[in-house]
Amino acid sequence: MTETILVINPNSTSAVTAGIDQALQPLRMSGGPVIECATLEQGPPAIETQEHTRLVVNPLCERMNNETADAFVIACYSDPGLSEARVRCQKPVFGMAESGMLTALTRGGKFGVISILPAAVDRHVRYVESLGLTSRLAADLPVGLGVLELSDDAIAWPRLVRVGQTLRDDHSAASILLGCAGMAPYRGRLEQELGIAVIDPTIAAVTMAIGAVRVN
């Protein structure tokens, strides 16, 4: 029986889901688990505030409980509803931020995070503290763009490069985490530009999910 991993984008913007789906293509292998991506239609167009994260918790958990997938990935860097889903869902659930940070630890040194808006930084830093990883965080810096603005390459790309360079040069980041699922299409190009590891946390989460369902 073929295992299935369902990646859920908690915002209701299908273009973000499409970008995630494309970024995950290298993980789709013959004989491997089926990787499906879905959009949470009840979610806000973008998750940018603490209130946004609160609003999607119940719809996310309900969606997981109504699905037959063997594992789930929450594709939002705030990991909304992760702890609740692990209590309410009988299958393994992975959050992209937690998975991304754990992956960054394997690269050695400190990791930097590229966030969207300044308000997201405090939320991310609190999460890092709750995981006991403060000493491994180089810095978390925003590009000053909302989730939906990330799709504009002409605006987003220069900012991603500038913030990435600052994390590398001024904060000694050995690797960089993309702090929003909407940044997924830029990963490879940004890694080539910066010359250090750039981690797409959704890829990190799905990779862990593959391991979980194949050895279960």
CYANA upper distance limits for C-alpha pairs under 8 A (distance plus 0.5 A):
  2 THR  CA     31 GLY  CA      8.33
  2 THR  CA     32 GLY  CA      8.00
  2 THR  CA     33 PRO  CA      6.48
  2 THR  CA     34 VAL  CA      7.56
  3 GLU  CA     32 GLY  CA      8.21
  3 GLU  CA     33 PRO  CA      5.24
  3 GLU  CA     34 VAL  CA      6.69
  3 GLU  CA     69 ALA  CA      7.84
  3 GLU  CA     70 ASP  CA      6.51
  3 GLU  CA    213 VAL  CA      7.28
  3 GLU  CA    214 ARG  CA      8.33
  4 THR  CA     33 PRO  CA      5.82
  4 THR  CA     34 VAL  CA      5.11
  4 THR  CA     35 ILE  CA      6.46
  4 THR  CA     36 GLU  CA      7.83
  4 THR  CA     69 ALA  CA      5.54
  4 THR  CA     70 ASP  CA      5.90
  4 THR  CA     71 ALA  CA      7.40
  5 ILE  CA     33 PRO  CA      7.24
  5 ILE  CA     34 VAL  CA      6.63
  5 ILE  CA     35 ILE  CA      5.41
  5 ILE  CA     36 GLU  CA      6.71
  5 ILE  CA     69 ALA  CA      6.18
  5 ILE  CA     70 ASP  CA      6.38
  5 ILE  CA     71 ALA  CA      5.43
  5 ILE  CA     72 PHE  CA      6.19
  5 ILE  CA     73 VAL  CA      8.00
  5 ILE  CA    206 VAL  CA      8.15
  5 ILE  CA    209 ALA  CA      7.61
  5 ILE  CA    210 ILE  CA      8.06
  6 LEU  CA     35 ILE  CA      6.59
  6 LEU  CA     36 GLU  CA      5.44
  6 LEU  CA     37 CYS  CA      6.33
  6 LEU  CA     38 ALA  CA      7.70
  6 LEU  CA     69 ALA  CA      6.54
  6 LEU  CA     70 ASP  CA      8.41
  6 LEU  CA     71 ALA  CA      6.93
  6 LEU  CA     72 PHE  CA      5.43
  6 LEU  CA     73 VAL  CA      6.80
  7 VAL  CA     35 ILE  CA      7.81
  7 VAL  CA     36 GLU  CA      6.54
  7 VAL  CA     37 CYS  CA      5.15
  7 VAL  CA     38 ALA  CA      6.69
  7 VAL  CA     72 PHE  CA      6.31
  7 VAL  CA     73 VAL  CA      5.09
  7 VAL  CA     74 ILE  CA      6.66
  7 VAL  CA     75 ALA  CA      6.95
  7 VAL  CA    206 VAL  CA      8.30
  8 ILE  CA     37 CYS  CA      6.39
  8 ILE  CA     38 ALA  CA      5.42
  8 ILE  CA     39 THR  CA      6.36
  8 ILE  CA     40 LEU  CA      7.15
  8 ILE  CA     72 PHE  CA      7.89
  8 ILE  CA     73 VAL  CA      6.63
  8 ILE  CA     74 ILE  CA      5.81
  8 ILE  CA     75 ALA  CA      6.23
  9 ASN  CA     16 VAL  CA      8.11
  9 ASN  CA     17 THR  CA      6.48
  9 ASN  CA     37 CYS  CA      7.96
  9 ASN  CA     38 ALA  CA      6.64
  9 ASN  CA     39 THR  CA      5.43
  9 ASN  CA     40 LEU  CA      6.47
  9 ASN  CA     74 ILE  CA      6.99
  9 ASN  CA     75 ALA  CA      5.44
  9 ASN  CA     76 CYS  CA      7.10
 10 PRO  CA     39 THR  CA      6.91
 10 PRO  CA     40 LEU  CA      5.46
 10 PRO  CA     41 GLU  CA      8.44
 10 PRO  CA     43 GLY  CA      6.19
 10 PRO  CA     44 PRO  CA      8.42
 10 PRO  CA     47 ILE  CA      8.22
 10 PRO  CA     56 VAL  CA      7.10
 10 PRO  CA     60 LEU  CA      7.57
 10 PRO  CA     74 ILE  CA      7.63
 10 PRO  CA     75 ALA  CA      7.29
 10 PRO  CA     76 CYS  CA      7.14
 11 ASN  CA     39 THR  CA      7.23
 11 ASN  CA     40 LEU  CA      6.37
 11 ASN  CA     41 GLU  CA      7.67
 11 ASN  CA     42 GLN  CA      8.26
 11 ASN  CA     43 GLY  CA      5.11
 11 ASN  CA     44 PRO  CA      5.70
 11 ASN  CA     45 PRO  CA      5.75
 11 ASN  CA     46 ALA  CA      5.80
 11 ASN  CA     47 ILE  CA      6.66
 12 SER  CA     39 THR  CA      6.29
 12 SER  CA     40 LEU  CA      5.95
 12 SER  CA     41 GLU  CA      5.28
 12 SER  CA     42 GLN  CA      7.14
 12 SER  CA     43 GLY  CA      5.59
 12 SER  CA     44 PRO  CA      6.17
 12 SER  CA     45 PRO  CA      5.31
 12 SER  CA     46 ALA  CA      7.67
 13 THR  CA     17 THR  CA      7.43
 13 THR  CA     39 THR  CA      7.64
 13 THR  CA     45 PRO  CA      5.76
 13 THR  CA     46 ALA  CA      7.64
 14 SER  CA     18 ALA  CA      6.69
 14 SER  CA     39 THR  CA      6.66
 15 ALA  CA     19 GLY  CA      6.85
 16 VAL  CA     20 ILE  CA      6.85
 16 VAL  CA    181 ALA  CA      7.71
 16 VAL  CA    182 GLY  CA      5.93
 17 THR  CA     21 ASP  CA      6.60
 17 THR  CA     37 CYS  CA      7.18
 17 THR  CA     38 ALA  CA      7.21
 17 THR  CA     39 THR  CA      6.70
 18 ALA  CA     22 GLN  CA      6.73
 19 GLY  CA     23 ALA  CA      6.73
 19 GLY  CA    182 GLY  CA      7.44
 19 GLY  CA    184 ALA  CA      6.91
 19 GLY  CA    185 PRO  CA      6.56
 20 ILE  CA     24 LEU  CA      6.82
 20 ILE  CA     37 CYS  CA      8.14
 20 ILE  CA    181 ALA  CA      7.23
 20 ILE  CA    182 GLY  CA      7.85
 20 ILE  CA    184 ALA  CA      6.62
 20 ILE  CA    185 PRO  CA      8.13
 20 ILE  CA    202 THR  CA      8.12
 21 ASP  CA     25 GLN  CA      7.18
 21 ASP  CA     36 GLU  CA      8.17
 21 ASP  CA     37 CYS  CA      6.50
 22 GLN  CA    185 PRO  CA      8.33
 23 ALA  CA    184 ALA  CA      6.67
 23 ALA  CA    185 PRO  CA      6.89
 23 ALA  CA    203 ILE  CA      8.04
 24 LEU  CA     28 ARG  CA      7.66
 24 LEU  CA    203 ILE  CA      6.71
 27 LEU  CA    207 THR  CA      7.99
 28 ARG  CA     32 GLY  CA      7.21
 28 ARG  CA     33 PRO  CA      7.89
 28 ARG  CA     34 VAL  CA      7.52
 28 ARG  CA     35 ILE  CA      7.24
 29 MET  CA     33 PRO  CA      8.23
 33 PRO  CA    210 ILE  CA      7.25
 33 PRO  CA    213 VAL  CA      8.48
 33 PRO  CA    214 ARG  CA      8.45
 40 LEU  CA     59 PRO  CA      8.22
 40 LEU  CA     60 LEU  CA      7.80
 42 GLN  CA     56 VAL  CA      7.98
 42 GLN  CA     59 PRO  CA      7.33
 43 GLY  CA     55 LEU  CA      7.86
 43 GLY  CA     56 VAL  CA      6.27
 43 GLY  CA     59 PRO  CA      8.33
 44 PRO  CA     52 HIS  CA      7.37
 46 ALA  CA     52 HIS  CA      8.43
 46 ALA  CA    146 GLY  CA      8.30
 46 ALA  CA    147 VAL  CA      6.35
 46 ALA  CA    148 LEU  CA      7.40
 47 ILE  CA     52 HIS  CA      5.76
 47 ILE  CA     53 THR  CA      6.90
 47 ILE  CA     76 CYS  CA      8.33
 47 ILE  CA    147 VAL  CA      8.02
 48 GLU  CA     52 HIS  CA      6.92
 48 GLU  CA     53 THR  CA      8.36
 48 GLU  CA    117 LEU  CA      8.11
 48 GLU  CA    119 ALA  CA      8.41
 48 GLU  CA    120 ALA  CA      7.32
 48 GLU  CA    146 GLY  CA      7.83
 48 GLU  CA    147 VAL  CA      8.00
 49 THR  CA     53 THR  CA      7.11
 49 THR  CA    119 ALA  CA      7.87
 49 THR  CA    120 ALA  CA      7.61
 50 GLN  CA     54 ARG  CA      6.83
 50 GLN  CA    123 ARG  CA      8.27
 51 GLU  CA     55 LEU  CA      6.73
 52 HIS  CA     56 VAL  CA      7.25
 53 THR  CA     57 VAL  CA      7.31
 53 THR  CA     78 SER  CA      7.73
 53 THR  CA     80 PRO  CA      5.67
 53 THR  CA     81 GLY  CA      8.09
 54 ARG  CA     80 PRO  CA      7.55
 54 ARG  CA     81 GLY  CA      8.15
 55 LEU  CA     59 PRO  CA      8.42
 56 VAL  CA     60 LEU  CA      6.38
 56 VAL  CA     80 PRO  CA      7.54
 56 VAL  CA     81 GLY  CA      7.84
 57 VAL  CA     61 CYS  CA      6.78
 57 VAL  CA     80 PRO  CA      6.64
 57 VAL  CA     81 GLY  CA      5.04
 57 VAL  CA     84 GLU  CA      8.04
 58 ASN  CA     62 GLU  CA      6.55
 58 ASN  CA     81 GLY  CA      8.13
 59 PRO  CA     63 ARG  CA      6.53
 60 LEU  CA     64 MET  CA      6.81
 60 LEU  CA     81 GLY  CA      7.66
 60 LEU  CA     85 ALA  CA      8.23
 61 CYS  CA     65 ASN  CA      6.74
 61 CYS  CA     81 GLY  CA      7.87
 61 CYS  CA     84 GLU  CA      7.96
 61 CYS  CA     85 ALA  CA      5.89
 61 CYS  CA     88 ARG  CA      7.43
 61 CYS  CA     89 CYS  CA      7.60
 62 GLU  CA     66 ASN  CA      6.77
 63 ARG  CA     67 GLU  CA      6.89
 64 MET  CA     68 THR  CA      8.50
 64 MET  CA     72 PHE  CA      7.88
 64 MET  CA     85 ALA  CA      8.45
 64 MET  CA     89 CYS  CA      7.26
 65 ASN  CA     88 ARG  CA      8.32
 65 ASN  CA     89 CYS  CA      6.52
 65 ASN  CA     90 GLN  CA      8.50
 69 ALA  CA     91 LYS  CA      8.49
 70 ASP  CA     91 LYS  CA      6.59
 70 ASP  CA     92 PRO  CA      7.84
 70 ASP  CA    213 VAL  CA      7.08
 71 ALA  CA     91 LYS  CA      6.03
 71 ALA  CA     92 PRO  CA      5.44
 71 ALA  CA     93 VAL  CA      6.41
 71 ALA  CA     94 PHE  CA      8.44
 71 ALA  CA    209 ALA  CA      6.78
 71 ALA  CA    212 ALA  CA      8.42
 71 ALA  CA    213 VAL  CA      7.43
 72 PHE  CA     91 LYS  CA      7.89
 72 PHE  CA     92 PRO  CA      6.86
 72 PHE  CA     93 VAL  CA      5.25
 72 PHE  CA     94 PHE  CA      6.70
 72 PHE  CA    209 ALA  CA      7.92
 73 VAL  CA     93 VAL  CA      6.30
 73 VAL  CA     94 PHE  CA      5.23
 73 VAL  CA     95 GLY  CA      6.33
 73 VAL  CA     96 MET  CA      7.46
 73 VAL  CA    202 THR  CA      8.17
 73 VAL  CA    205 ALA  CA      6.97
 73 VAL  CA    206 VAL  CA      7.11
 73 VAL  CA    209 ALA  CA      8.08
 74 ILE  CA     79 ASP  CA      6.81
 74 ILE  CA     80 PRO  CA      8.01
 74 ILE  CA     82 LEU  CA      7.91
 74 ILE  CA     93 VAL  CA      8.03
 74 ILE  CA     94 PHE  CA      6.77
 74 ILE  CA     95 GLY  CA      5.51
 74 ILE  CA     96 MET  CA      6.71
 75 ALA  CA     79 ASP  CA      7.89
 75 ALA  CA     95 GLY  CA      7.35
 75 ALA  CA     96 MET  CA      6.20
 75 ALA  CA    181 ALA  CA      6.62
 75 ALA  CA    202 THR  CA      6.47
 76 CYS  CA     80 PRO  CA      7.56
 76 CYS  CA     95 GLY  CA      8.02
 76 CYS  CA     96 MET  CA      6.89
 76 CYS  CA     97 ALA  CA      7.94
 76 CYS  CA    180 CYS  CA      6.83
 76 CYS  CA    181 ALA  CA      6.29
 77 TYR  CA     95 GLY  CA      8.10
 77 TYR  CA     96 MET  CA      6.33
 77 TYR  CA     97 ALA  CA      5.32
 77 TYR  CA    179 GLY  CA      6.13
 77 TYR  CA    180 CYS  CA      5.83
 77 TYR  CA    181 ALA  CA      7.21
 77 TYR  CA    201 PRO  CA      8.25
 78 SER  CA     97 ALA  CA      7.12
 78 SER  CA    123 ARG  CA      8.11
 78 SER  CA    124 HIS  CA      7.45
 79 ASP  CA     95 GLY  CA      5.56
 79 ASP  CA     96 MET  CA      6.96
 79 ASP  CA     97 ALA  CA      6.66
 79 ASP  CA     98 GLU  CA      8.01
 81 GLY  CA     85 ALA  CA      6.31
 82 LEU  CA     86 ARG  CA      6.77
 82 LEU  CA     93 VAL  CA      7.66
 82 LEU  CA     94 PHE  CA      7.78
 82 LEU  CA     95 GLY  CA      6.68
 83 SER  CA     87 VAL  CA      7.08
 84 GLU  CA     88 ARG  CA      6.67
 85 ALA  CA     89 CYS  CA      5.89
 85 ALA  CA     93 VAL  CA      7.44
 86 ARG  CA     90 GLN  CA      7.95
 86 ARG  CA     91 LYS  CA      8.28
 86 ARG  CA     92 PRO  CA      7.57
 86 ARG  CA     93 VAL  CA      6.55
 89 CYS  CA     93 VAL  CA      8.35
 92 PRO  CA    209 ALA  CA      8.07
 92 PRO  CA    212 ALA  CA      8.08
 93 VAL  CA    209 ALA  CA      8.41
 94 PHE  CA     98 GLU  CA      8.23
 94 PHE  CA     99 SER  CA      7.42
 94 PHE  CA    205 ALA  CA      6.35
 94 PHE  CA    206 VAL  CA      8.30
 94 PHE  CA    208 MET  CA      8.33
 94 PHE  CA    209 ALA  CA      7.47
 95 GLY  CA     99 SER  CA      6.57
 95 GLY  CA    205 ALA  CA      6.94
 96 MET  CA    100 GLY  CA      6.28
 96 MET  CA    201 PRO  CA      5.30
 96 MET  CA    202 THR  CA      5.40
 96 MET  CA    203 ILE  CA      8.45
 96 MET  CA    204 ALA  CA      7.44
 96 MET  CA    205 ALA  CA      5.69
 97 ALA  CA    101 MET  CA      6.63
 97 ALA  CA    179 GLY  CA      8.03
 97 ALA  CA    201 PRO  CA      6.39
 97 ALA  CA    202 THR  CA      8.40
 98 GLU  CA    102 LEU  CA      6.77
 99 SER  CA    103 THR  CA      6.66
 99 SER  CA    201 PRO  CA      6.77
 99 SER  CA    202 THR  CA      8.35
 99 SER  CA    204 ALA  CA      6.19
 99 SER  CA    205 ALA  CA      5.49
 99 SER  CA    208 MET  CA      8.03
100 GLY  CA    104 ALA  CA      6.64
100 GLY  CA    177 LEU  CA      7.29
100 GLY  CA    199 ILE  CA      7.31
100 GLY  CA    200 ASP  CA      7.47
100 GLY  CA    201 PRO  CA      4.60
100 GLY  CA    202 THR  CA      7.79
100 GLY  CA    204 ALA  CA      5.94
100 GLY  CA    205 ALA  CA      7.26
101 MET  CA    105 LEU  CA      6.87
101 MET  CA    111 PHE  CA      8.37
101 MET  CA    177 LEU  CA      8.04
101 MET  CA    201 PRO  CA      8.18
102 LEU  CA    106 THR  CA      7.51
103 THR  CA    107 ARG  CA      7.65
103 THR  CA    199 ILE  CA      8.47
103 THR  CA    204 ALA  CA      7.01
104 ALA  CA    108 GLY  CA      7.69
104 ALA  CA    111 PHE  CA      6.79
104 ALA  CA    175 SER  CA      7.10
104 ALA  CA    176 ILE  CA      8.25
104 ALA  CA    177 LEU  CA      8.07
104 ALA  CA    199 ILE  CA      7.79
105 LEU  CA    109 GLY  CA      7.88
105 LEU  CA    110 LYS  CA      8.13
105 LEU  CA    111 PHE  CA      8.15
105 LEU  CA    136 ARG  CA      8.27
107 ARG  CA    174 ALA  CA      8.04
107 ARG  CA    175 SER  CA      7.56
107 ARG  CA    197 ALA  CA      8.45
108 GLY  CA    174 ALA  CA      7.55
109 GLY  CA    136 ARG  CA      7.54
109 GLY  CA    173 ALA  CA      7.65
109 GLY  CA    174 ALA  CA      5.93
109 GLY  CA    175 SER  CA      8.24
110 LYS  CA    135 SER  CA      8.40
110 LYS  CA    136 ARG  CA      5.14
110 LYS  CA    137 LEU  CA      5.93
110 LYS  CA    138 ALA  CA      5.73
110 LYS  CA    172 SER  CA      7.79
110 LYS  CA    173 ALA  CA      5.75
110 LYS  CA    174 ALA  CA      6.06
110 LYS  CA    175 SER  CA      7.40
111 PHE  CA    136 ARG  CA      6.86
111 PHE  CA    137 LEU  CA      5.76
111 PHE  CA    138 ALA  CA      5.91
111 PHE  CA    139 ALA  CA      7.96
111 PHE  CA    173 ALA  CA      5.54
111 PHE  CA    174 ALA  CA      6.27
111 PHE  CA    175 SER  CA      5.34
111 PHE  CA    176 ILE  CA      5.94
111 PHE  CA    177 LEU  CA      7.52
112 GLY  CA    137 LEU  CA      6.57
112 GLY  CA    138 ALA  CA      5.57
112 GLY  CA    139 ALA  CA      5.56
112 GLY  CA    140 ASP  CA      6.25
112 GLY  CA    141 LEU  CA      8.42
112 GLY  CA    167 LEU  CA      6.44
112 GLY  CA    168 ARG  CA      8.34
112 GLY  CA    171 HIS  CA      8.44
112 GLY  CA    173 ALA  CA      5.80
112 GLY  CA    174 ALA  CA      8.15
112 GLY  CA    175 SER  CA      6.79
112 GLY  CA    176 ILE  CA      5.16
112 GLY  CA    177 LEU  CA      6.62
113 VAL  CA    139 ALA  CA      6.94
113 VAL  CA    140 ASP  CA      5.03
113 VAL  CA    141 LEU  CA      6.83
113 VAL  CA    167 LEU  CA      8.45
113 VAL  CA    176 ILE  CA      6.08
113 VAL  CA    177 LEU  CA      5.24
113 VAL  CA    178 LEU  CA      6.60
113 VAL  CA    179 GLY  CA      6.35
114 ILE  CA    140 ASP  CA      6.51
114 ILE  CA    141 LEU  CA      5.84
114 ILE  CA    142 PRO  CA      6.22
114 ILE  CA    143 VAL  CA      7.43
114 ILE  CA    160 LEU  CA      7.94
114 ILE  CA    163 VAL  CA      7.37
114 ILE  CA    164 GLY  CA      7.55
114 ILE  CA    176 ILE  CA      7.71
114 ILE  CA    177 LEU  CA      6.84
114 ILE  CA    178 LEU  CA      5.87
114 ILE  CA    179 GLY  CA      5.68
115 SER  CA    120 ALA  CA      7.05
115 SER  CA    121 VAL  CA      7.01
115 SER  CA    140 ASP  CA      7.15
115 SER  CA    141 LEU  CA      6.23
115 SER  CA    142 PRO  CA      4.80
115 SER  CA    143 VAL  CA      6.76
115 SER  CA    178 LEU  CA      7.58
115 SER  CA    179 GLY  CA      5.20
115 SER  CA    180 CYS  CA      7.15
116 ILE  CA    120 ALA  CA      7.21
116 ILE  CA    142 PRO  CA      5.54
116 ILE  CA    143 VAL  CA      5.85
116 ILE  CA    144 GLY  CA      6.13
116 ILE  CA    145 LEU  CA      5.76
116 ILE  CA    146 GLY  CA      6.32
116 ILE  CA    147 VAL  CA      7.33
116 ILE  CA    179 GLY  CA      7.51
116 ILE  CA    180 CYS  CA      7.39
117 LEU  CA    121 VAL  CA      7.82
117 LEU  CA    142 PRO  CA      5.83
117 LEU  CA    143 VAL  CA      6.96
117 LEU  CA    144 GLY  CA      5.14
117 LEU  CA    145 LEU  CA      6.19
117 LEU  CA    146 GLY  CA      6.75
118 PRO  CA    122 ASP  CA      8.27
118 PRO  CA    141 LEU  CA      8.04
118 PRO  CA    142 PRO  CA      5.94
118 PRO  CA    144 GLY  CA      7.02
119 ALA  CA    123 ARG  CA      7.77
120 ALA  CA    124 HIS  CA      6.72
120 ALA  CA    142 PRO  CA      8.33
121 VAL  CA    125 VAL  CA      6.58
121 VAL  CA    140 ASP  CA      6.66
121 VAL  CA    141 LEU  CA      7.34
121 VAL  CA    142 PRO  CA      7.50
122 ASP  CA    126 ARG  CA      6.68
123 ARG  CA    127 TYR  CA      6.92
124 HIS  CA    128 VAL  CA      6.77
124 HIS  CA    140 ASP  CA      8.31
125 VAL  CA    129 GLU  CA      6.74
125 VAL  CA    134 THR  CA      8.34
125 VAL  CA    140 ASP  CA      7.96
126 ARG  CA    130 SER  CA      6.73
127 TYR  CA    131 LEU  CA      6.92
128 VAL  CA    132 GLY  CA      6.90
128 VAL  CA    133 LEU  CA      5.91
128 VAL  CA    134 THR  CA      6.28
128 VAL  CA    137 LEU  CA      8.27
129 GLU  CA    133 LEU  CA      6.40
129 GLU  CA    134 THR  CA      5.82
133 LEU  CA    137 LEU  CA      7.22
138 ALA  CA    167 LEU  CA      7.85
138 ALA  CA    171 HIS  CA      6.17
138 ALA  CA    172 SER  CA      7.17
138 ALA  CA    173 ALA  CA      6.00
139 ALA  CA    167 LEU  CA      7.22
139 ALA  CA    171 HIS  CA      7.05
139 ALA  CA    173 ALA  CA      8.24
141 LEU  CA    163 VAL  CA      7.28
141 LEU  CA    167 LEU  CA      8.23
142 PRO  CA    163 VAL  CA      7.88
143 VAL  CA    156 ALA  CA      8.37
143 VAL  CA    159 ARG  CA      6.18
143 VAL  CA    160 LEU  CA      6.91
143 VAL  CA    163 VAL  CA      7.08
145 LEU  CA    149 GLU  CA      6.37
145 LEU  CA    150 LEU  CA      7.19
145 LEU  CA    156 ALA  CA      8.04
146 GLY  CA    150 LEU  CA      7.25
147 VAL  CA    151 SER  CA      8.45
147 VAL  CA    180 CYS  CA      7.97
147 VAL  CA    182 GLY  CA      6.73
148 LEU  CA    182 GLY  CA      8.31
149 GLU  CA    155 ILE  CA      8.35
149 GLU  CA    156 ALA  CA      7.73
150 LEU  CA    155 ILE  CA      8.17
150 LEU  CA    156 ALA  CA      5.89
150 LEU  CA    182 GLY  CA      6.87
150 LEU  CA    183 MET  CA      7.13
151 SER  CA    156 ALA  CA      7.80
151 SER  CA    182 GLY  CA      7.92
152 ASP  CA    156 ALA  CA      6.43
153 ASP  CA    157 TRP  CA      5.86
154 ALA  CA    158 PRO  CA      7.74
155 ILE  CA    159 ARG  CA      7.51
156 ALA  CA    160 LEU  CA      6.61
157 TRP  CA    161 VAL  CA      6.72
157 TRP  CA    186 TYR  CA      8.17
158 PRO  CA    162 ARG  CA      6.61
159 ARG  CA    163 VAL  CA      6.57
160 LEU  CA    164 GLY  CA      6.41
160 LEU  CA    190 LEU  CA      8.21
161 VAL  CA    165 GLN  CA      6.54
161 VAL  CA    190 LEU  CA      7.25
161 VAL  CA    193 GLU  CA      8.03
161 VAL  CA    194 LEU  CA      8.05
162 ARG  CA    166 THR  CA      6.80
163 VAL  CA    167 LEU  CA      6.73
164 GLY  CA    168 ARG  CA      6.70
164 GLY  CA    176 ILE  CA      7.83
164 GLY  CA    194 LEU  CA      7.54
165 GLN  CA    169 ASP  CA      6.32
165 GLN  CA    170 ASP  CA      8.39
165 GLN  CA    194 LEU  CA      7.16
166 THR  CA    170 ASP  CA      5.72
166 THR  CA    171 HIS  CA      7.31
167 LEU  CA    171 HIS  CA      5.45
167 LEU  CA    172 SER  CA      6.90
167 LEU  CA    173 ALA  CA      6.03
167 LEU  CA    176 ILE  CA      8.30
168 ARG  CA    172 SER  CA      5.47
168 ARG  CA    173 ALA  CA      5.21
168 ARG  CA    174 ALA  CA      7.32
168 ARG  CA    175 SER  CA      8.39
168 ARG  CA    194 LEU  CA      8.41
169 ASP  CA    173 ALA  CA      8.04
174 ALA  CA    196 ILE  CA      7.04
174 ALA  CA    197 ALA  CA      7.73
175 SER  CA    196 ILE  CA      6.34
175 SER  CA    197 ALA  CA      5.27
175 SER  CA    198 VAL  CA      6.34
175 SER  CA    199 ILE  CA      7.85
176 ILE  CA    196 ILE  CA      8.17
176 ILE  CA    197 ALA  CA      6.80
176 ILE  CA    198 VAL  CA      5.27
176 ILE  CA    199 ILE  CA      6.54
177 LEU  CA    198 VAL  CA      6.43
177 LEU  CA    199 ILE  CA      5.39
177 LEU  CA    200 ASP  CA      6.82
177 LEU  CA    201 PRO  CA      7.25
178 LEU  CA    183 MET  CA      6.76
178 LEU  CA    184 ALA  CA      7.90
178 LEU  CA    187 ARG  CA      8.18
178 LEU  CA    198 VAL  CA      7.74
178 LEU  CA    199 ILE  CA      6.82
178 LEU  CA    200 ASP  CA      6.13
178 LEU  CA    201 PRO  CA      7.24
179 GLY  CA    183 MET  CA      8.06
179 GLY  CA    201 PRO  CA      8.33
180 CYS  CA    184 ALA  CA      8.19
181 ALA  CA    200 ASP  CA      8.30
181 ALA  CA    201 PRO  CA      8.22
181 ALA  CA    202 THR  CA      7.38
183 MET  CA    187 ARG  CA      7.60
184 ALA  CA    200 ASP  CA      6.66
186 TYR  CA    190 LEU  CA      6.38
187 ARG  CA    191 GLU  CA      6.63
187 ARG  CA    198 VAL  CA      6.69
187 ARG  CA    199 ILE  CA      7.58
187 ARG  CA    200 ASP  CA      6.98
188 GLY  CA    192 GLN  CA      6.82
188 GLY  CA    198 VAL  CA      8.05
189 ARG  CA    193 GLU  CA      6.69
190 LEU  CA    194 LEU  CA      6.57
190 LEU  CA    198 VAL  CA      7.50
191 GLU  CA    195 GLY  CA      6.21
191 GLU  CA    196 ILE  CA      6.39
191 GLU  CA    197 ALA  CA      6.34
191 GLU  CA    198 VAL  CA      5.61
192 GLN  CA    196 ILE  CA      8.16
199 ILE  CA    203 ILE  CA      8.37
199 ILE  CA    204 ALA  CA      7.96
200 ASP  CA    204 ALA  CA      6.98
201 PRO  CA    205 ALA  CA      6.60
202 THR  CA    206 VAL  CA      6.65
203 ILE  CA    207 THR  CA      6.51
204 ALA  CA    208 MET  CA      6.89
205 ALA  CA    209 ALA  CA      6.69
206 VAL  CA    210 ILE  CA      6.60
207 THR  CA    211 GLY  CA      7.03
208 MET  CA    212 ALA  CA      6.75
209 ALA  CA    213 VAL  CA      6.76
210 ILE  CA    214 ARG  CA      6.58
211 GLY  CA    215 VAL  CA      6.69
212 ALA  CA    216 ASN  CA      6.46
